[in-house]
Amino acid sequence: MKYLLLIYADEHAWTDPERERCYEESTQLAHQLKENGQFLATNPLQSVATATSVRVRNGKRLVTDGPFAETREQLGGYFLIDAEDLDEAIAVAERIPGARKGTVEIRPIMEIPGLPAD
């Protein structure tokens, strides 16, 4: 089953050296997951200052700067993995460096027939 591991943290909680180390550790983890056949994708996200939100209400588009909601923690990146079950996904999530300063939310992916393949 595919799981999306969403990494949330206060983006200002990281110093530049800590952030660089986080990227290095995440890259190492991605390579380990690839060797195990679990890796599908990963990327950090740009700052919430670059975010744009789109809503459509009554047929009208509303575009606003910033994330959908003001929160203490922001979505900072993700891993998309293939895991046998939730326990295996949890074991991967605890290895993500962002879990040490924030939260990793685990969400199973719904497979919808008819979507384009790679």
N, C-alpha and C positions, 0 to 999 in steps of 0.2 A: 504494500500500500504506500502511496505517496503522502508525505507530510510536509507542510510548510511551517518552518520554524521562524517565527517573527521576533526580531530582537528589539526590545524597547529599553531605552535608558534616557536619562537627562543628558542631552548632547553636550552640555557644558561641564559635565562631571569628569570628562577625560582631558588630561593634559595632552599636548602634541606627542610627546614620547610614548605615553600610554596608548594613545590611538594607533601610532605606528606599530607598537608591539602587538596590539590587538589584531591589526591587519596581518602581521606576520604569522601569529598563532592561528588565525582563521584560515590563512592560505595552507598552512601545514595540515590543519584538520580537513580541509577540502581534499587534499592529496590522499590522506589516509582513508577518507570516505570513498574516494574514487577507487582505491586499491581494493576496498571491501565490496565494491559494486553498489554502494548506497548513494553516491553523489549524483545529483541532477543539475543543480545550479546554486550559486551564491553571489551576492553583491552587497556592499554597503550602499546606503542611500546618501545623497547630498543633504545638506542642512535643511531643516524645516523652513528656513528663510527662503529657499528656492521653490517651495511647494505651491501648487495651485490646486484649488478645489473647484469642482464643477457639480452643479445641481440643476436638475430640470424639474420645474414645478409648473403645472398647468400649461405645458408645452413651451415654456420660456426657460432659456438657459441663463443661469446665474454663475458667473465666474468670479472667484475671490482669491486673493493672495493668502497663502498660508495653509496649514493643515485644517482638516475638518473640525477638530475640536482643540481647545487649549487644554493641555494636560501637563503634568509634571514630567512624564516620560514621553519620548517621541519614538516613532518607528525609525530605527536606524539602519536596518538591513534585514537580510533573510538568508536562510539556507532552504533549499528544496531537496528533500532526500527521499529515498526509497527504503522503507523499513518493514520488517515482518509484522510489527504490532506497535501499540503505543509504548510499551515498556522499552522497546528498542529505540524508538524516537526520543523518549525521555533520556536514555543513556547518551544519545548524541547531543541533545540540547544542553545537558550539564557540562559538556566539553566546550561549548561555545564561549569564548572569552567575555562576550557581552553579558553573560549570565552573572558574572561576578560583580557588576555595577548596576545591573538592571534586571529585566525579566525576559525570558524567552517563552513566548506563547506558541503552543503546538496546535496546529489545525490540520486535520485530515483533508486531503484533496478529494473533491467529488469528480468522478470521471463521467463526463457527458459525451455520449456518442455523437459522432458527426463533426467534432471539432477538428481543425486542421492538425495534421501531424508534423513533426519536425521536417 
